Amino acid sequence: MNPEKDFAPLTPNIVRALNDKLYEKRKVAALEIEKLVREFVAQNNTVQIKHVIQTLSQEFALSQHPHSRKGGLIGLAACSIALGKDSGLYLKELIEPVLTCFNDADSRLRYYACEALYNIVKVARGAVLPHFNVLFDGLSKLAADPDPNVKSGSELLDRLLKDIVTESNKFDLVSFIPLLRERIYSNNQYARQFIISWILVLESVPDINLLDYLPEILDGLFQILGDNGKEIRKMCEVVLGEFLKEIKKNPSSVKFAEMANILVIHCQTTDDLIQLTAMCWMREFIQLAGRVMLPYSSGILTAVLPCLAYDDRKKSIKEVANVCNQSLMKLVTPEDDELDELRPGQRQAEPTPDDALPKQEGTASGGPDGSCDSSFSSGISVFTAASTERAPVTLHLDGIVQVLNCHLSDTAIGMMTRIAVLKWLYHLYIKTPRKMFRHTDSLFPILLQTLSDESDEVILKDLEVLAEIASSPAGQTDDPGPLDGPDLQASHSELQVPTPGRAGLLNTSGTKGLECSPSTPTMNSYFYKFMINLLKRFSSERKLLEVRGPFIIRQLCLLLNAENIFHSMADILLREEDLKFASTMVHALNTILLTSTELFQLRNQLKDLKTLESQNLFCCLYRSWCHNPVTTVSLCFLTQNYRHAYDLIQKFGDLEVTVDFLAEVDKLVQLIECPIFTYLRLQLLDVKNNPYLIKALYGLLMLLPQSSAFQLLSHRLQDSLKAAPKSQKADSPSIDYAELLQHFEKVQNKHLEVRHQRSGRGDHLDRRVVL
């Protein structure tokens, strides 16, 4: 500093003392400056006051010499003390040089700057509020200062500033929020603690409504909640808890839509505390905001669904996520099935599915399940959704279905999540069938694939969805569309609902084929498509047919019309080119028909063949059952067509009697001893009226080798032949049994040709069983 420079009105002694390295001498200079400024105040000499402040600022506080800077700081503080209540007129000039010294490399100088600013603020009190942002910015830096003395001094200044804000009703929250939003993303634990403490203070002031600006800082609060320091996490929990209490008290003033995606992001984090807290907020939002949250359903489901598969280690998160899922599902109503088209002059109020996730910058933070997660960043740009008061909330299914499809396709997803997805699909088909059928073709392949799931509960829910698709009136179309997936392709003709009424099937003229069509009024165009593809899946996955086939078909008979299911499958199998699969499938269907309690009514319908519908059903089943000779006989036993059963067994002499064939006969004999055929065994007591039953059973006996089944049937028949038959129970006169017998021979010849083509006639004959 130039000693010859004129610093008037500061005397040379004051200048010299301000530049001294000793604090005591600088303090004496400060007292002289205070006295000098008081005189100027008394004289109302504002020019000299400004000159003194400018000199202390430019020549001392911003000097290159460290001792001069220290002198300038204490001098500015002395000026403020001397000015008293008038210091507010000069605060900008007093504060700016002091704040500049906050960045000084010398920790002692930063401490003196903090001390000087404390004195300035203490004198000015409420007058400093217009400069609050620069003060807050400076304090936020000092809060993270490595020097403990500086940090201690900043804490004193921080408490003083909080007291001033609490006492005042002139705090400018609007201009402060941008700075708070910026500073809240600091990674320094002391800076975070400083931010949280200020949010607590502002939240406690009655005249300050921080809730209006919560969308601006909510993401930052959740970031701080993940801090490594327990104390900071606890403070942040308290802040979030206070905000949530206020939200519950004043839901009408809360900007739910602007915070929805923020919660979606943090519901997917790997930090348990953040995830649980965000999920609790999401639960409250859904319950308080109601349908306002519907436009964000796809994001909410992306966050919530994976949590449903958590184990007991994350039981709390799982329970809250389940409540969120159930609450969100209840928001979907039949009114959401209305057409999406907007009326003239009406604008769209909610974001489209593509806009349902906020535009982000920075590093992504994925959720606990990586299969369907969206990329989210730590710092987000919160968008403002249009007010739902201006237009009704519209449910957009595109995004929801995409999320559900994604989770259902992920083989690594947990069982409870898959069940929840299927429940959602079922719920949407019930509440919004017209909208959902626009997505059925894309959902159909994955729903069929889910039938191979390891869980029975998943398969049951999947069947409920498929049954609803197949029976919903909304799915009734002339053409349900092409099949999706390479393994599900079928020709257009395969998708047409067939007319089972065939020429020559019945003798009765005028029969309408549609009377027993697979597509009854309770079914739609997708029903037959479902049956085709279910059989295709059984054909390509024989293990599925073997392990889960009976379970799947039995459940479908409960969910849909059993007659329609058997009628349609029989019609499809009649055109099946893979004869071995057709035989296997017919055997499986026959076993289900004869043994399942779910088919009790259908069995009763087939027992007497008294109605035209039952006769038509029998003929339809018979034609496909011909793929397996033994099942054809069992169908005749079930329908009490004993004479035709006898005629069929007579034809068995022309068939190859293999080990597999005999095993099926053995099973049929065992089945006759089951409760299903109680009526048949009782009819053996009336030999007079059931001669062909006796003959048919003797025919089976003649086919069997000496075995336990042979002995069983032989003993059963011994007491039935004491009286000779004098009359006989005729088969139904309405059915052309000769034509059916010809069809049986035709099908069996096709099977024989296929077997010969596969193995050669000579080798094939070697495998015949000689009785």
C-alpha distance (Angstrom), angle and dihedral (degrees) to the residues before:
residue distance angle dihedral
M1 . . .
N2 3.82 . .
P3 3.87 106.7 .
E4 3.80 91.0 -160.4
K5 3.81 93.5 57.2
D6 3.78 116.2 110.9
F7 3.83 112.0 -116.7
A8 3.79 95.9 172.9
P9 2.94 132.9 -169.8
L10 3.83 80.7 35.1
T11 3.82 109.1 80.1
P12 3.81 121.2 -129.3
N13 3.81 89.1 -110.3
I14 3.79 91.3 56.1
V15 3.79 91.7 46.7
R16 3.78 91.8 48.9
A17 3.80 92.6 48.7
L18 3.83 92.8 48.2
N19 3.78 89.3 56.3
D20 3.79 94.2 48.7
K21 3.76 119.2 114.2
L22 3.80 91.8 -136.3
Y23 3.79 116.3 89.9
E24 3.81 93.3 -146.7
K25 3.78 92.5 59.2
R26 3.79 91.6 47.5
K27 3.79 88.2 50.4
V28 3.82 90.9 53.6
A29 3.83 88.6 51.2
A30 3.79 89.2 50.9
L31 3.80 91.1 54.5
E32 3.79 89.5 51.7
I33 3.80 90.7 50.3
E34 3.82 90.1 49.7
K35 3.81 90.1 52.3
L36 3.79 91.4 47.2
V37 3.81 94.1 49.9
R38 3.80 92.0 47.2
E39 3.77 88.0 58.4
F40 3.79 91.3 51.0
V41 3.80 89.7 49.5
A42 3.77 90.7 51.5
Q43 3.80 88.7 50.9
N44 3.81 91.2 44.5
N45 3.78 86.6 -127.0
T46 3.78 100.0 160.0
V47 3.80 93.2 166.5
Q48 3.79 92.5 62.3
I49 3.78 92.0 42.8
K50 3.82 91.0 54.9
H51 3.77 90.1 45.2
V52 3.81 92.3 53.5
I53 3.83 91.8 48.1
Q54 3.80 91.9 46.6
T55 3.81 92.0 49.0
L56 3.80 92.6 49.4
S57 3.77 90.2 47.2
Q58 3.80 102.2 44.4
E59 3.81 101.8 30.3
F60 3.77 100.0 35.2
A61 3.84 117.6 14.6
L62 3.82 92.3 43.6
S63 3.78 94.7 37.1
Q64 3.79 123.5 125.4
H65 3.80 90.4 -127.4
P66 3.84 112.9 86.9
H67 3.81 95.5 -145.8
S68 3.79 90.4 50.1
R69 3.81 89.9 52.4
K70 3.79 90.5 51.5
G71 3.80 89.8 49.5
G72 3.77 91.5 49.1
L73 3.83 91.8 52.2
I74 3.77 95.0 51.7
G75 3.80 89.4 43.5
L76 3.83 92.1 54.5
A77 3.79 90.3 49.4
A78 3.81 89.2 51.3
C79 3.81 90.0 51.6
S80 3.79 90.5 53.4
I81 3.80 92.0 50.1
A82 3.78 90.8 49.5
L83 3.79 92.9 48.2
G84 3.78 93.4 52.0
K85 3.80 112.0 173.7
D86 3.79 89.6 1.2
S87 3.81 91.3 64.0
G88 3.77 88.7 91.3
L89 3.80 88.4 73.6
Y90 3.80 91.4 62.0
L91 3.83 102.6 32.3
K92 3.79 95.8 116.6
E93 3.82 91.2 55.3
L94 3.80 91.8 43.4
I95 3.82 98.5 46.2
E96 3.79 104.6 41.0
P97 3.83 98.8 64.9
V98 3.79 90.8 44.4
L99 3.80 92.0 52.4
T100 3.79 89.4 49.4
C101 3.78 88.7 59.3
F102 3.82 89.6 56.8
N103 3.80 85.7 79.0
D104 3.80 94.9 51.8
A105 3.79 117.0 127.2
D106 3.82 91.5 -134.3
S107 3.82 109.6 86.8
R108 3.83 91.5 -156.4
L109 3.77 90.3 55.7
R110 3.81 90.9 49.1
Y111 3.78 88.2 52.4
Y112 3.82 92.0 51.6
A113 3.79 89.4 48.0
C114 3.78 89.3 53.7
E115 3.80 90.5 48.5
A116 3.81 92.2 49.0
L117 3.82 92.5 49.2
Y118 3.80 90.3 48.7
N119 3.82 90.1 57.2
I120 3.80 92.2 45.6
V121 3.83 92.7 50.1
K122 3.80 92.9 43.0
V123 3.78 90.7 57.6
A124 3.80 97.6 40.9
R125 3.84 96.8 42.6
G126 3.80 110.1 166.6
A127 3.79 92.3 10.5
V128 3.82 89.3 75.5
L129 3.83 93.4 63.6
P130 3.84 93.6 91.0
H131 3.82 85.3 59.3
F132 3.82 93.8 44.0
N133 3.81 96.3 114.9
V134 3.81 94.7 57.2
L135 3.80 90.3 44.2
F136 3.80 91.4 49.5
D137 3.78 91.4 46.9
G138 3.79 91.2 52.5
L139 3.79 93.4 45.2
S140 3.78 92.6 49.7
K141 3.80 88.2 59.4
L142 3.80 93.8 46.8
A143 3.81 90.1 50.0
A144 3.79 87.7 68.1
D145 3.81 94.5 42.7
P146 3.81 113.0 135.6
D147 3.81 93.2 -141.1
P148 3.84 111.4 87.5
N149 3.83 93.3 -150.2
V150 3.79 91.9 53.6
K151 3.80 90.3 46.1
S152 3.81 90.4 49.7
G153 3.79 91.4 50.0
S154 3.82 91.5 48.5
E155 3.80 90.2 52.2
L156 3.80 90.6 56.7
L157 3.78 90.8 49.7
D158 3.83 89.7 45.4
R159 3.81 92.4 54.4
L160 3.79 90.9 48.2
L161 3.80 91.5 51.4
K162 3.81 91.5 48.3
D163 3.78 90.6 52.6
I164 3.79 90.1 52.2
V165 3.82 92.9 49.2
T166 3.80 91.7 47.4
E167 3.81 92.3 51.1
S168 3.79 95.7 45.5
N169 3.79 130.0 78.8
K170 3.80 94.3 -164.7
F171 3.78 99.7 76.0
D172 3.83 111.4 140.2
L173 3.81 101.8 -137.2
V174 3.80 94.3 169.1
S175 3.80 94.4 61.9
F176 3.80 92.2 41.0
I177 3.85 97.9 54.6
P178 3.84 96.1 73.3
L179 3.81 90.1 54.2
L180 3.80 91.7 45.8
R181 3.81 90.8 49.5
E182 3.80 89.8 52.2
R183 3.81 96.7 45.8
I184 3.80 94.8 44.2
Y185 3.80 90.6 74.5
S186 3.81 92.9 62.9
N187 3.80 113.8 128.7
N188 3.81 94.6 -153.8
Q189 3.78 110.3 106.9
Y190 3.83 93.9 -142.8
A191 3.78 91.8 49.5
R192 3.79 89.2 48.9
Q193 3.78 90.9 50.2
F194 3.80 88.8 50.0
I195 3.83 91.4 51.0
I196 3.79 93.9 47.8
S197 3.80 92.3 48.8
W198 3.80 90.6 53.7
I199 3.81 93.0 48.4
L200 3.80 88.7 52.5
V201 3.79 90.4 51.5
L202 3.79 94.3 47.7
E203 3.79 91.1 46.4
S204 3.81 90.2 54.1
V205 3.81 94.4 54.0
P206 3.85 108.8 95.5
D207 3.81 93.9 -151.1
I208 3.80 93.2 53.5
N209 3.82 115.9 78.2
L210 3.77 102.4 -162.8
L211 3.82 91.1 164.9
D212 3.80 90.0 78.6
Y213 3.79 89.2 62.5
L214 3.80 97.6 39.9
P215 3.84 92.5 110.3
E216 3.82 87.5 62.4
I217 3.81 94.8 57.6
L218 3.81 105.9 22.8
D219 3.79 94.9 93.7
G220 3.80 90.9 49.8
L221 3.79 91.0 50.3
F222 3.80 90.9 54.9
Q223 3.80 88.6 49.0
I224 3.80 90.2 54.3
L225 3.81 89.8 46.8
G226 3.80 86.7 68.1
D227 3.82 93.2 57.4
N228 3.79 117.1 132.0
G229 3.80 92.2 -128.2
K230 3.80 113.6 91.8
E231 3.80 92.5 -151.5
I232 3.80 93.1 54.1
R233 3.81 91.9 46.2
K234 3.80 89.5 50.8
M235 3.80 92.1 49.5
C236 3.78 90.7 49.0
E237 3.81 90.9 49.3
V238 3.79 88.8 54.5
V239 3.81 91.9 50.2
L240 3.80 93.1 48.8
G241 3.79 90.0 45.6
E242 3.80 91.3 53.8
F243 3.78 91.5 49.2
L244 3.81 91.5 49.7
K245 3.80 91.1 50.7
E246 3.77 90.1 52.6
I247 3.80 91.1 47.4
K248 3.80 90.0 55.0
K249 3.80 90.8 49.5
N250 3.81 95.4 47.7
P251 3.81 108.5 25.0
S252 3.80 92.7 152.0
S253 3.81 91.7 66.4
V254 3.81 96.1 46.2
K255 3.81 121.8 108.0
F256 3.78 95.2 -138.7
A257 3.79 95.9 164.5
E258 3.80 93.3 55.5
M259 3.79 92.1 54.8
A260 3.81 99.9 40.2
N261 3.79 96.6 91.4
I262 3.80 92.1 44.5
L263 3.79 88.4 59.8
V264 3.81 91.1 45.1
I265 3.80 88.8 57.3
H266 3.78 96.0 50.0
C267 3.80 94.0 41.9
Q268 3.81 85.2 68.2
T269 3.78 98.6 50.9
T270 3.80 122.4 115.4
D271 3.82 93.0 -130.2
D272 3.82 106.8 100.2
L273 3.81 95.9 -150.2
I274 3.80 93.9 49.2
Q275 3.79 92.0 45.0
L276 3.80 94.3 48.1
T277 3.80 92.6 46.4
A278 3.80 93.1 47.2
M279 3.79 90.5 47.0
C280 3.81 91.0 51.6
W281 3.80 89.1 51.3
M282 3.80 90.1 48.5
R283 3.80 90.4 52.2
E284 3.80 91.2 52.7
F285 3.80 92.4 44.7
I286 3.81 93.0 53.3
Q287 3.78 92.6 46.9
L288 3.81 95.5 43.7
A289 3.81 101.4 36.5
G290 3.80 96.8 37.2
R291 3.78 114.9 -179.8
V292 3.80 91.7 7.9
M293 3.82 84.7 81.5
L294 3.82 95.3 53.8
P295 3.84 95.4 91.2
Y296 3.81 87.8 59.6
S297 3.82 94.6 49.6
S298 3.80 95.2 112.4
G299 3.79 92.1 54.9
I300 3.79 92.4 43.4
L301 3.80 91.5 51.4
T302 3.80 90.8 47.9
A303 3.80 87.9 57.3
V304 3.80 100.1 37.3
L305 3.81 105.6 40.8
P306 3.84 98.3 65.1
C307 3.82 89.9 50.9
L308 3.80 91.1 61.6
A309 3.81 89.4 70.8
Y310 3.83 94.7 54.7
D311 3.79 118.5 124.5
D312 3.82 127.3 -129.8
R313 3.79 91.7 -76.4
K314 3.79 87.1 73.3
K315 3.77 97.2 29.3
S316 3.82 94.6 135.9
I317 3.81 93.1 54.1
K318 3.79 90.8 46.2
E319 3.81 93.0 51.9
V320 3.80 93.9 49.1
A321 3.81 91.1 45.1
N322 3.79 89.6 52.9
V323 3.82 90.7 53.7
C324 3.81 89.6 49.3
N325 3.78 90.8 50.7
Q326 3.80 94.2 48.6
S327 3.81 93.4 44.8
L328 3.79 92.5 49.7
M329 3.79 91.3 48.8
K330 3.81 90.9 54.5
L331 3.80 90.1 58.0
V332 3.82 91.1 67.8
T333 3.80 109.8 89.4
P334 3.82 136.2 173.3
E335 3.80 87.9 -100.5
D336 3.81 87.3 70.4
D337 3.79 88.9 68.1
E338 3.78 91.1 72.4
L339 3.80 117.5 114.8
D340 3.79 116.5 -80.4
E341 3.77 96.1 -135.2
L342 3.78 111.8 118.8
R343 3.74 120.8 -129.3
P344 3.83 117.3 -115.4
G345 3.78 110.1 -76.2
Q346 3.81 93.4 15.5
R347 3.76 117.5 118.5
Q348 3.76 129.4 -156.6
A349 3.79 110.7 -94.8
E350 3.76 102.8 -171.6
P351 3.79 132.1 57.6
T352 3.76 118.0 -99.3
P353 3.80 117.8 -113.2
D354 3.78 89.6 -97.2
D355 3.80 89.2 56.0
A356 3.76 94.9 44.4
L357 3.78 91.2 96.2
P358 3.79 120.3 60.8
K359 3.78 123.3 -115.0
Q360 3.78 107.0 -104.5
E361 3.75 143.2 -165.4
G362 3.77 131.9 -164.7
T363 3.78 131.7 33.8
A364 3.76 119.8 -15.6
S365 3.75 122.8 -117.1
G366 3.79 111.8 -156.5
G367 3.77 128.1 -155.2
P368 3.80 128.5 -112.8
D369 3.78 91.0 -89.6
G370 3.76 116.6 50.6
S371 3.77 99.4 -164.5
C372 3.77 100.9 85.6
D373 3.77 102.6 11.2
S374 3.75 122.4 135.5
S375 3.79 119.8 -140.0
F376 3.74 111.1 -103.3
S377 3.78 130.5 177.3
S378 3.76 133.1 -141.9
G379 3.75 92.5 -119.0
I380 3.78 114.3 49.4
S381 3.73 137.7 -174.5
V382 3.78 106.5 -129.4
F383 3.79 113.7 -144.4
T384 3.75 125.7 -155.9
A385 3.79 117.8 -122.2
A386 3.77 117.7 -147.9
S387 3.78 116.0 -97.0
T388 3.78 112.7 -89.1
E389 3.78 88.8 -142.4
R390 3.80 89.9 73.7
A391 3.77 96.7 55.6
P392 3.82 136.4 7.2
V393 3.77 119.4 -92.6
T394 3.81 112.0 -100.2
L395 3.78 121.3 -152.2
H396 3.82 110.4 -133.8
L397 3.79 109.1 -157.6
D398 3.81 97.6 -175.9
G399 3.79 94.9 79.8
I400 3.81 93.9 38.0
V401 3.80 93.8 51.5
Q402 3.79 90.8 46.1
V403 3.81 91.0 54.9
L404 3.81 92.9 45.3
N405 3.80 91.5 47.8
C406 3.79 90.8 48.7
H407 3.80 94.1 52.1
L408 3.79 93.3 44.3
S409 3.82 90.7 50.6
D410 3.80 92.8 52.0
T411 3.80 106.7 95.1
A412 3.81 91.0 -165.2
I413 3.80 93.5 60.4
G414 3.80 118.0 110.3
M415 3.79 124.2 -100.3
M416 3.81 95.4 -115.4
T417 3.80 90.3 52.4
R418 3.80 91.2 51.5
I419 3.79 90.2 49.6
A420 3.81 90.4 49.7
V421 3.81 90.7 50.3
L422 3.80 91.1 51.9
K423 3.80 91.1 47.4
W424 3.79 88.2 53.0
L425 3.80 92.0 50.7
Y426 3.79 91.5 48.5
H427 3.81 90.9 47.8
L428 3.80 91.9 50.2
Y429 3.81 92.2 48.7
I430 3.81 88.9 51.6
K431 3.81 96.9 45.1
T432 3.81 102.3 30.9
P433 3.83 107.0 21.2
R434 3.81 97.0 153.4
K435 3.79 93.3 54.1
M436 3.80 93.5 41.3
F437 3.80 95.0 53.6
R438 3.81 87.8 64.2
H439 3.81 85.7 68.0
T440 3.80 99.2 38.8
D441 3.79 96.1 98.5
S442 3.81 90.8 56.1
L443 3.81 93.0 44.6
F444 3.79 97.2 43.9
P445 3.84 98.5 78.6
I446 3.81 95.0 49.7
L447 3.81 91.5 45.4
L448 3.79 89.3 54.5
Q449 3.78 90.8 46.2
T450 3.80 90.3 52.3
L451 3.81 88.9 64.3
S452 3.83 85.2 78.6
D453 3.82 91.3 60.7
E454 3.79 117.3 129.6
S455 3.81 93.4 -128.7
D456 3.80 120.8 82.0
E457 3.79 89.4 -154.8
V458 3.79 91.5 55.9
I459 3.80 91.1 48.7
L460 3.80 91.1 49.0
K461 3.81 92.5 52.4
D462 3.79 89.6 45.1
L463 3.79 90.5 53.3
E464 3.81 90.1 50.3
V465 3.80 89.4 56.3
L466 3.80 93.0 46.1
A467 3.80 90.9 46.7
E468 3.79 90.9 52.0
I469 3.80 90.3 49.7
A470 3.80 90.3 49.9
S471 3.80 95.4 47.8
S472 3.80 105.6 33.8
P473 3.81 114.4 113.4
A474 3.80 88.0 -139.6
G475 3.80 89.2 68.2
Q476 3.79 95.1 58.4
T477 3.81 105.7 118.1
D478 3.75 135.3 145.3
D479 3.79 89.5 -119.9
P480 3.82 119.9 19.7
G481 3.79 89.9 -159.5
P482 3.78 134.5 -112.2
L483 3.75 121.8 -43.6
D484 3.76 119.2 -104.7
G485 3.77 126.4 -129.6
P486 3.80 130.8 39.8
D487 3.80 93.3 -96.1
L488 3.79 94.6 49.4
Q489 3.80 101.4 54.0
A490 3.78 114.0 131.2
S491 3.73 133.7 169.4
H492 3.76 119.6 -98.0
S493 3.76 90.9 -112.0
E494 3.79 91.5 58.9
L495 3.78 90.4 62.7
Q496 3.77 95.4 57.6
V497 3.78 115.7 104.4
P498 3.82 105.1 -114.7
T499 3.76 127.5 -132.0
P500 3.79 105.8 -129.0
G501 3.79 94.4 -165.1
R502 3.82 102.7 104.5
A503 3.77 131.3 -178.1
G504 3.76 109.4 -96.5
L505 3.78 93.9 14.4
L506 3.79 92.9 109.6
N507 3.75 130.9 18.7
T508 3.81 90.6 -141.4
S509 3.76 110.0 100.1
G510 3.77 123.7 -136.3
T511 3.81 95.3 32.4
K512 3.77 112.5 160.9
G513 3.77 112.8 -137.9
L514 3.78 93.5 -152.0
E515 3.79 91.1 65.5
C516 3.78 89.8 84.4
S517 3.74 100.8 22.1
P518 3.82 117.0 144.1
S519 3.77 87.6 -121.3
T520 3.80 102.3 67.9
P521 3.83 121.0 164.5
T522 3.82 88.3 -85.3
M523 3.80 92.0 57.6
N524 3.80 132.0 61.8
S525 3.78 138.6 -156.2
Y526 3.80 91.9 -77.9
F527 3.79 92.8 59.7
Y528 3.78 95.3 75.6
K529 3.80 90.1 40.5
F530 3.80 87.9 54.6
M531 3.80 92.6 50.0
I532 3.81 92.1 49.6
N533 3.77 93.5 50.7
L534 3.80 94.4 42.3
L535 3.78 89.3 57.0
K536 3.80 90.2 45.5
R537 3.79 88.8 54.6
F538 3.79 91.7 48.8
S539 3.79 88.5 50.1
S540 3.81 94.2 51.2
E541 3.82 94.5 39.8
R542 3.77 107.8 42.5
K543 3.80 90.3 171.3
L544 3.79 89.0 59.5
L545 3.79 89.8 53.5
E546 3.78 92.3 46.9
V547 3.82 98.1 45.0
R548 3.80 104.8 28.7
G549 3.80 105.0 12.4
P550 3.82 97.3 95.8
F551 3.80 91.9 44.3
I552 3.81 92.1 50.3
I553 3.79 95.0 47.5
R554 3.82 93.8 44.7
Q555 3.79 91.4 51.6
L556 3.79 91.3 47.7
C557 3.79 89.2 53.1
L558 3.80 88.3 56.6
L559 3.80 94.3 45.1
L560 3.80 97.1 41.3
N561 3.80 136.6 20.5
A562 3.80 109.9 -62.3
E563 3.80 92.7 -152.6
N564 3.80 91.3 53.4
I565 3.80 91.4 49.8
F566 3.81 95.3 50.9
H567 3.78 92.6 39.8
S568 3.81 93.9 52.0
M569 3.82 95.0 42.4
A570 3.77 90.9 49.4
D571 3.78 90.8 50.7
I572 3.82 92.1 49.1
L573 3.81 93.4 46.6
L574 3.78 89.5 51.9
R575 3.82 87.4 69.2
E576 3.81 95.5 38.9
E577 3.80 111.8 129.8
D578 3.82 95.0 -162.4
L579 3.79 96.9 77.8
K580 3.79 94.3 -176.6
F581 3.79 90.9 56.4
A582 3.80 90.4 44.6
S583 3.79 90.0 55.1
T584 3.80 92.3 46.9
M585 3.80 92.6 47.2
V586 3.79 93.2 47.5
H587 3.79 89.8 51.0
A588 3.83 90.0 51.3
L589 3.81 92.8 47.9
N590 3.79 91.3 47.3
T591 3.80 92.0 51.4
I592 3.80 89.9 50.5
L593 3.79 91.7 47.1
L594 3.81 92.8 51.4
T595 3.79 100.7 40.0
S596 3.82 111.1 28.1
T597 3.78 120.6 98.2
E598 3.81 88.1 -148.7
L599 3.85 88.7 67.6
F600 3.82 96.2 52.8
Q601 3.80 94.9 112.9
L602 3.79 93.0 45.0
R603 3.81 90.8 52.1
N604 3.78 90.5 50.8
Q605 3.79 89.6 49.6
L606 3.82 90.3 54.6
K607 3.80 97.7 43.3
D608 3.79 99.7 80.5
L609 3.82 105.1 19.1
K610 3.80 89.2 -148.8
T611 3.79 95.9 143.8
L612 3.76 130.9 62.7
E613 3.82 90.4 -123.0
S614 3.81 93.7 54.1
Q615 3.82 91.2 47.4
N616 3.79 90.7 50.1
L617 3.81 90.7 48.9
F618 3.80 90.8 50.2
C619 3.79 91.7 51.9
C620 3.80 91.5 49.3
L621 3.80 92.7 49.5
Y622 3.77 92.5 42.8
R623 3.81 93.9 57.4
S624 3.81 91.7 55.9
W625 3.80 94.8 36.6
C626 3.81 86.4 62.0
H627 3.82 86.5 80.2
N628 3.80 85.0 77.5
P629 3.84 117.0 39.3
V630 3.81 96.8 -158.5
T631 3.82 93.7 49.4
T632 3.82 88.2 50.1
V633 3.80 89.6 56.8
S634 3.81 91.2 46.9
L635 3.82 89.5 52.2
C636 3.80 88.8 53.3
F637 3.80 89.9 50.1
L638 3.79 90.3 50.5
T639 3.81 92.3 50.1
Q640 3.84 92.2 41.7
N641 3.80 92.1 -118.8
Y642 3.79 89.5 145.3
R643 3.77 97.3 156.6
H644 3.77 91.5 52.8
A645 3.80 89.8 45.8
Y646 3.80 87.7 55.2
D647 3.80 90.7 49.4
L648 3.81 90.2 50.9
I649 3.78 93.2 50.7
Q650 3.79 88.6 51.6
K651 3.80 86.6 59.9
F652 3.80 91.2 53.9
G653 3.77 88.1 81.4
D654 3.78 88.5 71.6
L655 3.82 92.9 50.4
E656 3.78 130.4 85.3
V657 3.77 107.8 -97.1
T658 3.77 102.5 -148.7
V659 3.78 131.3 171.3
D660 3.81 90.0 -101.7
F661 3.79 90.2 51.0
L662 3.79 92.0 52.3
A663 3.78 90.8 46.8
E664 3.79 89.3 57.1
V665 3.78 91.5 49.0
D666 3.79 88.4 50.5
K667 3.82 90.2 52.8
L668 3.80 91.1 48.8
V669 3.79 90.1 54.5
Q670 3.77 90.0 50.2
L671 3.80 89.7 48.0
I672 3.82 91.3 53.6
E673 3.80 86.6 62.9
C674 3.82 91.2 56.9
P675 3.85 125.3 96.4
I676 3.83 90.8 -104.1
F677 3.83 90.3 72.4
T678 3.80 97.6 40.7
Y679 3.80 89.7 118.0
L680 3.83 90.2 53.7
R681 3.81 92.8 52.4
L682 3.79 90.4 48.5
Q683 3.79 89.4 52.6
L684 3.80 88.1 60.6
L685 3.81 86.1 72.6
D686 3.81 88.4 63.8
V687 3.77 99.7 59.3
K688 3.78 92.6 161.2
N689 3.77 94.6 64.0
N690 3.83 97.4 34.8
P691 3.80 107.7 47.0
Y692 3.78 95.1 138.5
L693 3.78 90.7 53.1
I694 3.79 88.0 58.3
K695 3.79 91.2 46.4
A696 3.79 92.6 48.2
L697 3.78 92.0 50.4
Y698 3.81 90.7 47.4
G699 3.76 87.5 50.6
L700 3.79 89.7 56.9
L701 3.79 88.9 46.5
M702 3.76 90.6 54.9
L703 3.78 90.9 52.5
L704 3.78 94.7 53.2
P705 3.79 123.6 84.9
Q706 3.80 118.8 -132.7
S707 3.79 100.2 -66.9
S708 3.79 142.2 126.7
A709 3.81 89.9 -84.7
F710 3.81 89.6 51.8
Q711 3.79 91.8 51.8
L712 3.81 91.8 45.6
L713 3.79 94.9 52.8
S714 3.80 92.9 39.8
H715 3.79 92.5 56.0
R716 3.78 90.2 46.2
L717 3.81 91.5 55.3
Q718 3.78 99.7 42.0
D719 3.78 96.3 81.1
S720 3.80 92.8 42.7
L721 3.80 97.7 69.0
K722 3.81 100.8 61.0
A723 3.78 91.5 101.6
A724 3.80 124.0 47.8
P725 3.82 117.6 -125.5
K726 3.78 115.7 -101.8
S727 3.78 99.9 172.8
Q728 3.74 137.5 15.2
K729 3.81 139.0 -142.6
A730 3.79 107.4 -116.9
D731 3.78 123.6 -137.0
S732 3.79 118.7 -114.9
P733 3.85 107.6 -65.1
S734 3.79 91.6 -148.5
I735 3.79 94.6 68.7
D736 3.79 124.0 80.0
Y737 3.80 98.2 -134.2
A738 3.77 93.2 175.5
E739 3.77 90.3 60.2
L740 3.82 90.4 47.6
L741 3.78 90.8 50.5
Q742 3.79 90.2 51.6
H743 3.79 89.5 50.7
F744 3.82 89.9 51.7
E745 3.81 91.2 53.3
K746 3.79 91.3 47.2
V747 3.83 93.5 52.2
Q748 3.79 93.1 46.1
N749 3.80 90.8 50.6
K750 3.79 89.0 54.2
H751 3.80 90.1 52.0
L752 3.78 90.4 49.6
E753 3.80 92.3 50.4
V754 3.79 91.7 51.1
R755 3.79 92.1 49.9
H756 3.78 91.1 49.4
Q757 3.78 91.7 50.1
R758 3.80 90.5 52.3
S759 3.76 100.6 48.4
G760 3.81 112.1 10.1
R761 3.78 125.1 -104.7
G762 3.81 98.4 -99.6
D763 3.80 95.9 53.2
H764 3.75 89.7 41.4
L765 3.82 93.5 56.4
D766 3.78 89.8 50.8
R767 3.79 88.9 64.8
R768 3.81 93.9 55.8
V769 3.77 115.3 114.0
V770 3.77 113.9 -124.8
L771 3.80 113.0 -146.6
